[in-house]
């Protein structure tokens, strides 16, 4: 193998032109392959569908046979004594005939109690609020008015402070840096120099007081100049945040000015005390300066007090508003809780009324009474057969598993289709539901008898039939194709196109069927949701959407049927 490679290498070296041609061919071929692959990869495109309003029908399906018997057992739904029997064996009855009644004493009492509970719940809601409407507490309105006034007063307080502060700063400057005592030196130098006979320790104290007064003035001057510039840029219409900042800044500046006045006063007072100690003459200017400084201190203290009062008023008003907001939140929670109590009371009342209605057995359809199993005065048990009725209408018996049976109720409509009769669809209704299930290979099933609303001579006993029971119908709801709804972290979401870019939107879903899902919130009518992502290729292909044809307006749970029933089981989400 090595010898072959060596011979091939020597061949390429000795035939340079051929080698160059081979390399060019390889490079050109690679480039052509890359271009072909790139062209074939194409770009991503999206299939979309609009979010539309319509009617969505949810159903569950099962299969069985047309019954050879058209016998229906009408069962007691209460455990009470029989108080009335209106029929006898072999008697023909019409739809709606009262067949049997049970003692309603307990049922009527339950209705009354439920009504009282509902009235009390509504009364409690009225006490909590204005018929469920959250009202702003009076103290909150007062606090808001107080806060608004406090900001106005704060502007006035700041303005008043700056009526006095310029005079205080000018006066303090004159006291420290004026030269009415000695035209060659500032006043504070005179006060700090001491006199003949002062000890060096006393002179050091005077010098320390002078430095403290000088430093305090310098710091106060810097803060004052900045504060005054900020004040000049403020207006009465300035926002509340600016006013609060200015209050704090003015308070700090006034505090600095007050400290400067105090240190100047301390310097002059020490000079006066030491002079008195040594029984020397005190210049009259010292008393004048001390009197002026006392005046300045009073003005600064008034400004500080007014500013503190405004800050306290603002804080108290804010705290009152915050407490009122907490009260509102608490009121809102109480109202919501009471609304839930009302809903529960309404449900209890509806259940009590339903139990009262269950105390009467009416003929659901015309037929002949085959057997009256209970007599007046008998004690009935819930689920016990009371009357057996034979009808002229066809019946089918459909088994449903323990999950689906919870959604089936007597009176629900169903769509019936037949394997042997192509195109025939009959509407029926649930007439009877077994209370006891049967276990087959570990699966619990409950038989449901469905009565045909119309008769057809084509339908024979024993024929296979598929029934789609309509469990829920919602009209004028937003809906999207099932393929548009996706799951992530236990949340449902869809993608909509915005400027050609997919945007994920979390949604709340309701019921669904084989083709569509109800959208409760998260997107709006007219949005375009992505139902499929397509990568285009060099070969043109036709993309179709799984799930059949979607017809806006009304969607069903499967094939055929007046109510869109049949097909696979669909449930609400």
Secondary structure, DSSP 8 states (H G I E B T S, - for coil): -HHHHHHHHHHHHH-HHHHHHHHHHHHHHHHHHHHHHHHHH--EEEEEEE-EEEEEEEEEEEEEEE-S--EEEEE--S-SBEEEE---TT-EE-TT-EEEEE--HHHHHHHHHHHHHHHHHHHHHHHHSBTTB----HHHHHHHHHHHHHHHHHHHHHHHHHHHHHHHHHHHHHHHH--SSBTTB-HHHHHHH--TT--HHHHHHHHHHHHHHHHHHHHHHHHHHHHHHHHHH--TT--HHHHHHHHHHHHHHHHHHHHHHHHHHHHHHHHHHHHHHTT----HHHHHHHHHHHHHHHHHHHHHHHHHHHHHHHHHHHHHHHHHHHHHHHHHHHHHHHHHHHHHHHHHHHHHHHHHHTTEEE-SS-EEEEEE---TT-B--TT-EEEEEEESS-EEEEEEETTGGGG--TT-EEEEEESSSTT-EEEEEEEEE-SS-EEETTEEEEEEEEEESS--TT--TT-EEEEEEEEEEEEEEEEEEGGG-EEETTEEEEEEEETTEEEEEEEEEEEE-SSEEEEEESS-TT-EEEEEEEE--SS------SSS---TTEE-SSSSSTTS--SS-----
